[in-house]
Amino acid sequence: MAEAPRGRRVLLAADIESEAARQAADTAAALLDALAAVHAAGLVHNDVKPDNILFDWEGRPRLIDFGIAAEIGGGRDRLRP
């Protein structure tokens, strides 16, 4: 564990001993990166769940189904088709 800003502790990849746990952490990190990109584009996915995560041929997670995505701060009347 390492110290992060404001006294929070973070788990480093080097701290994870199990291969399964390391893969789970890598998957979570990739999904968080995808959500950060979605938010940077001004959208909220609104339906993140296991059914909306697929894996490509190389094992990378892909966030799908943006059917109820909305613009950040746009309210329900700003839903994208």
Buried (B, 14 or more C-beta within 10 A) or exposed (E): EEEEEEEEEEEEEEEBEEEEEBEEBBBEEBBEEBBEEBEEEEBBBEBBEEEBBEEEEEEEBEBEBBEEBBBEEEEEEEEEE
